[in-house]
Amino acid sequence: GGAFCNGQRISVSKTDQ
């Protein structure tokens, strides 16, 4: 969802919280 997970910005992924 583009949240900050594990200190890095990600896109819609399995790790997206």
Biopython code that builds the backbone (N, CA, C, O; Angstrom):
import numpy as np
from Bio.PDB.StructureBuilder import StructureBuilder

atoms = [
    (1, "GLY", "N", (0.804, -1.199, 0.000)),
    (1, "GLY", "CA", (0.000, 0.000, 0.000)),
    (1, "GLY", "C", (0.844, 1.257, 0.000)),
    (1, "GLY", "O", (0.307, 2.365, 0.018)),
    (2, "GLY", "N", (2.128, 1.103, -0.020)),
    (2, "GLY", "CA", (3.049, 2.218, -0.023)),
    (2, "GLY", "C", (3.376, 2.715, 1.373)),
    (2, "GLY", "O", (3.752, 3.873, 1.552)),
    (3, "ALA", "N", (3.236, 1.850, 2.355)),
    (3, "ALA", "CA", (3.558, 2.222, 3.737)),
    (3, "ALA", "C", (5.040, 2.004, 4.007)),
    (3, "ALA", "O", (5.756, 1.409, 3.202)),
    (4, "PHE", "N", (5.482, 2.502, 5.161)),
    (4, "PHE", "CA", (6.890, 2.325, 5.517)),
    (4, "PHE", "C", (7.038, 1.060, 6.357)),
    (4, "PHE", "O", (6.756, 1.056, 7.556)),
    (5, "CYS", "N", (7.482, -0.007, 5.711)),
    (5, "CYS", "CA", (7.696, -1.279, 6.386)),
    (5, "CYS", "C", (9.190, -1.581, 6.374)),
    (5, "CYS", "O", (9.839, -1.478, 5.333)),
    (6, "ASN", "N", (9.726, -1.948, 7.510)),
    (6, "ASN", "CA", (11.147, -2.242, 7.638)),
    (6, "ASN", "C", (12.019, -1.031, 7.295)),
    (6, "ASN", "O", (13.170, -1.174, 6.885)),
    (7, "GLY", "N", (11.454, 0.146, 7.469)),
    (7, "GLY", "CA", (12.228, 1.361, 7.266)),
    (7, "GLY", "C", (12.410, 1.738, 5.809)),
    (7, "GLY", "O", (13.196, 2.636, 5.507)),
    (8, "GLN", "N", (11.711, 1.086, 4.900)),
    (8, "GLN", "CA", (11.831, 1.462, 3.496)),
    (8, "GLN", "C", (10.443, 1.554, 2.873)),
    (8, "GLN", "O", (9.531, 0.820, 3.253)),
    (9, "ARG", "N", (10.296, 2.451, 1.926)),
    (9, "ARG", "CA", (9.008, 2.654, 1.278)),
    (9, "ARG", "C", (8.813, 1.587, 0.203)),
    (9, "ARG", "O", (9.668, 1.389, -0.660)),
    (10, "ILE", "N", (7.681, 0.911, 0.275)),
    (10, "ILE", "CA", (7.400, -0.149, -0.677)),
    (10, "ILE", "C", (6.072, 0.090, -1.371)),
    (10, "ILE", "O", (5.313, 0.987, -1.003)),
    (11, "SER", "N", (5.809, -0.712, -2.360)),
    (11, "SER", "CA", (4.567, -0.648, -3.108)),
    (11, "SER", "C", (3.632, -1.739, -2.600)),
    (11, "SER", "O", (3.887, -2.336, -1.554)),
    (12, "VAL", "N", (2.559, -2.002, -3.327)),
    (12, "VAL", "CA", (1.624, -3.043, -2.923)),
    (12, "VAL", "C", (2.325, -4.395, -3.057)),
    (12, "VAL", "O", (2.532, -4.892, -4.164)),
    (13, "SER", "N", (2.683, -4.973, -1.927)),
    (13, "SER", "CA", (3.403, -6.239, -1.929)),
    (13, "SER", "C", (2.887, -7.129, -0.812)),
    (13, "SER", "O", (2.005, -6.736, -0.049)),
    (14, "LYS", "N", (3.438, -8.321, -0.723)),
    (14, "LYS", "CA", (3.083, -9.262, 0.323)),
    (14, "LYS", "C", (3.496, -8.743, 1.698)),
    (14, "LYS", "O", (2.954, -9.174, 2.716)),
    (15, "THR", "N", (4.451, -7.820, 1.730)),
    (15, "THR", "CA", (4.934, -7.290, 3.002)),
    (15, "THR", "C", (4.314, -5.933, 3.306)),
    (15, "THR", "O", (4.633, -5.318, 4.323)),
    (16, "ASP", "N", (3.423, -5.459, 2.423)),
    (16, "ASP", "CA", (2.836, -4.137, 2.594)),
    (16, "ASP", "C", (1.868, -4.124, 3.772)),
    (16, "ASP", "O", (0.873, -4.850, 3.786)),
    (17, "GLN", "N", (2.173, -3.297, 4.746)),
    (17, "GLN", "CA", (1.298, -3.134, 5.896)),
    (17, "GLN", "C", (0.820, -1.689, 5.942)),
    (17, "GLN", "O", (0.063, -1.317, 6.838)),
]
sb = StructureBuilder()
sb.init_structure("model")
sb.init_model(0)
sb.init_chain("A")
sb.init_seg("    ")
for serial, (resi, resn, name, xyz) in enumerate(atoms, 1):
    if name == "N":
        sb.init_residue(resn, " ", resi, " ")
    sb.init_atom(name, np.array(xyz, "f"), 0.0, 1.0, " ", f" {name:<3s}", serial, name[0])
structure = sb.get_structure()
